[in-house]
Amino acid sequence: MARMALRADASRYFLGYLWWLLEPLLFVAVFYVVFELVLDTGRGDFLVFLMCGKLAFIWFSKSVNQASNSIPANKGLIGRINVTKTLFPLSVIHEGVYRQMAVFLLLFCFLFARGFSPDATWLFLVPIILVNYLMIVACSLVGACLVCVVRDFSMVISLAMTFLLFTSGIF
Protein backbone atom coordinates (compact mmCIF):
# COMPACT_ATOMS: atom_id res chain seq x y z
CA MET A 1 0.00 0.00 0.00
CA ALA A 2 2.86 2.38 0.87
CA ARG A 3 4.70 1.67 -2.38
CA MET A 4 1.57 2.24 -4.45
CA ALA A 5 0.94 5.54 -2.68
CA LEU A 6 4.53 6.60 -3.33
CA ARG A 7 4.22 5.83 -7.04
CA ALA A 8 0.93 7.71 -7.24
CA ASP A 9 2.40 10.68 -5.39
CA ALA A 10 5.46 10.78 -7.66
CA SER A 11 3.30 10.62 -10.78
CA ARG A 12 1.37 13.76 -9.72
CA TYR A 13 4.41 16.01 -10.04
CA PHE A 14 6.71 16.78 -12.94
CA LEU A 15 9.83 16.21 -10.82
CA GLY A 16 8.32 13.02 -9.34
CA TYR A 17 10.65 11.13 -7.04
CA LEU A 18 13.10 14.04 -6.98
CA TRP A 19 10.71 15.80 -4.59
CA TRP A 20 11.65 13.24 -1.95
CA LEU A 21 15.01 15.01 -1.75
CA LEU A 22 14.05 18.53 -2.83
CA GLU A 23 11.40 19.14 -0.19
CA PRO A 24 13.62 18.45 2.86
CA LEU A 25 16.53 20.26 1.23
CA LEU A 26 14.39 23.32 0.64
CA PHE A 27 13.35 23.31 4.32
CA VAL A 28 17.02 23.18 5.27
CA ALA A 29 17.81 25.94 2.78
CA VAL A 30 15.23 28.26 4.35
CA PHE A 31 16.69 27.73 7.81
CA TYR A 32 20.23 28.13 6.46
CA VAL A 33 19.41 31.45 4.79
CA VAL A 34 17.67 32.82 7.88
CA PHE A 35 20.10 31.67 10.56
CA GLU A 36 23.44 31.59 8.77
CA LEU A 37 23.20 34.30 6.14
CA VAL A 38 20.77 36.77 7.72
CA LEU A 39 21.42 36.29 11.45
CA ASP A 40 25.04 35.10 11.07
CA THR A 41 25.29 32.32 13.66
CA GLY A 42 29.06 32.22 13.19
CA ARG A 43 29.26 28.45 13.46
CA GLY A 44 31.57 26.86 10.93
CA ASP A 45 29.70 23.57 10.69
CA PHE A 46 26.20 25.06 10.88
CA LEU A 47 24.98 23.47 7.65
CA VAL A 48 26.04 20.01 8.84
CA PHE A 49 24.38 20.62 12.21
CA LEU A 50 21.24 21.92 10.52
CA MET A 51 20.96 19.04 8.06
CA CYS A 52 21.45 16.37 10.72
CA GLY A 53 18.80 17.84 12.98
CA LYS A 54 16.28 19.21 10.50
CA LEU A 55 16.16 16.18 8.19
CA ALA A 56 15.39 13.83 11.10
CA PHE A 57 12.82 16.26 12.51
CA ILE A 58 11.06 16.63 9.16
CA TRP A 59 10.71 12.85 9.01
CA PHE A 60 9.16 12.77 12.48
CA SER A 61 6.89 15.77 12.01
CA LYS A 62 5.60 14.92 8.57
CA SER A 63 5.01 11.25 9.38
CA VAL A 64 3.10 11.96 12.57
CA ASN A 65 0.97 14.68 10.93
CA GLN A 66 0.06 12.58 7.91
CA ALA A 67 -0.43 9.29 9.76
CA SER A 68 -2.65 10.94 12.36
CA ASN A 69 -5.03 12.05 9.62
CA SER A 70 -4.86 8.84 7.59
CA ILE A 71 -7.92 7.09 9.05
CA PRO A 72 -10.38 9.97 8.43
CA ALA A 73 -8.78 10.47 5.01
CA ASN A 74 -9.66 6.87 4.12
CA LYS A 75 -13.10 6.74 5.73
CA GLY A 76 -14.74 5.92 2.38
CA LEU A 77 -12.60 2.83 1.95
CA ILE A 78 -13.00 1.85 5.59
CA GLY A 79 -16.80 2.03 5.21
CA ARG A 80 -16.74 -0.37 2.23
CA ILE A 81 -14.33 -3.08 3.37
CA ASN A 82 -13.45 -4.68 6.66
CA VAL A 83 -9.80 -3.87 7.25
CA THR A 84 -7.66 -3.26 10.30
CA LYS A 85 -7.68 0.48 10.89
CA THR A 86 -4.02 0.58 11.95
CA LEU A 87 -3.12 -0.33 8.38
CA PHE A 88 -3.65 3.26 7.26
CA PRO A 89 -1.32 5.04 9.72
CA LEU A 90 1.28 2.29 9.33
CA SER A 91 1.13 2.63 5.56
CA VAL A 92 1.76 6.37 5.80
CA ILE A 93 4.61 5.77 8.25
CA HIS A 94 6.25 3.36 5.82
CA GLU A 95 5.88 5.84 2.99
CA GLY A 96 7.91 8.19 5.16
CA VAL A 97 10.50 5.48 5.82
CA TYR A 98 11.04 4.90 2.10
CA ARG A 99 11.43 8.63 1.49
CA GLN A 100 13.71 9.05 4.47
CA MET A 101 16.05 6.29 3.29
CA ALA A 102 16.78 8.41 0.21
CA VAL A 103 17.19 11.53 2.37
CA PHE A 104 19.58 9.77 4.77
CA LEU A 105 21.61 8.49 1.83
CA LEU A 106 21.90 12.07 0.59
CA LEU A 107 22.84 13.22 4.10
CA PHE A 108 25.55 10.58 4.42
CA CYS A 109 26.98 11.56 1.03
CA PHE A 110 26.95 15.21 2.10
CA LEU A 111 28.70 14.39 5.38
CA PHE A 112 31.31 12.33 3.57
CA ALA A 113 31.91 15.17 1.10
CA ARG A 114 32.37 17.59 4.02
CA GLY A 115 35.12 15.40 5.47
CA PHE A 116 33.16 13.35 7.99
CA SER A 117 34.38 9.89 7.06
CA PRO A 118 32.45 6.89 8.34
CA ASP A 119 33.85 5.28 11.46
CA ALA A 120 32.61 3.15 14.34
CA THR A 121 30.66 6.04 15.88
CA TRP A 122 28.35 6.06 12.85
CA LEU A 123 26.99 2.74 14.14
CA PHE A 124 25.23 4.72 16.87
CA LEU A 125 22.94 6.01 14.13
CA VAL A 126 21.24 2.62 13.90
CA PRO A 127 19.66 2.72 17.39
CA ILE A 128 18.99 6.46 17.07
CA ILE A 129 17.09 5.96 13.80
CA LEU A 130 15.28 2.96 15.29
CA VAL A 131 14.18 5.00 18.34
CA ASN A 132 13.02 7.81 16.03
CA TYR A 133 11.02 5.27 14.02
CA LEU A 134 9.43 3.83 17.18
CA MET A 135 8.54 7.33 18.38
CA ILE A 136 6.94 8.01 15.00
CA VAL A 137 4.88 4.82 15.22
CA ALA A 138 3.79 5.48 18.81
CA CYS A 139 2.90 9.15 18.27
CA SER A 140 1.18 8.40 14.97
CA LEU A 141 -1.02 5.64 16.36
CA VAL A 142 -1.99 7.72 19.38
CA GLY A 143 -2.61 10.69 17.09
CA ALA A 144 -4.72 8.58 14.72
CA CYS A 145 -6.87 7.41 17.63
CA LEU A 146 -7.31 10.95 18.93
CA VAL A 147 -8.20 12.33 15.49
CA CYS A 148 -10.82 9.59 15.07
CA VAL A 149 -12.43 10.56 18.37
CA VAL A 150 -12.28 14.35 17.87
CA ARG A 151 -11.30 15.63 14.42
CA ASP A 152 -9.96 18.86 15.96
CA PHE A 153 -6.97 16.94 17.31
CA SER A 154 -5.46 17.12 13.83
CA MET A 155 -5.00 20.86 14.38
CA VAL A 156 -3.55 20.26 17.85
CA ILE A 157 -1.07 17.74 16.45
CA SER A 158 0.00 20.16 13.73
CA LEU A 159 0.51 22.93 16.28
CA ALA A 160 2.38 20.53 18.58
CA MET A 161 4.83 19.80 15.75
CA THR A 162 5.41 23.52 15.29
CA PHE A 163 5.92 23.87 19.05
CA LEU A 164 8.44 21.01 19.02
CA LEU A 165 10.32 22.68 16.18
CA PHE A 166 10.57 26.00 18.03
CA THR A 167 11.63 24.35 21.31
CA SER A 168 14.17 22.04 19.73
CA GLY A 169 17.89 22.56 19.42
CA ILE A 170 17.45 22.82 15.65
CA PHE A 171 15.71 26.17 15.94
Protein Blocks (a to p, Z undefined) as FASTA:
>chain_A
ZZmmmmmmmmmpmnlmmmmmmmmmmmmmmmmmmmmmmnonopaklmmmmmmmmmmmmmmm
mmmmmmmmmmmmmmmmmmmpccdfklmmmmmmmmmmmmmmmmmmmmmmmmmmnopacdfk
lmmmmmmmmmmmmmmmmmmmmmmmmmmmmmmlmmmmmmmmmmmmmmmmkZZ
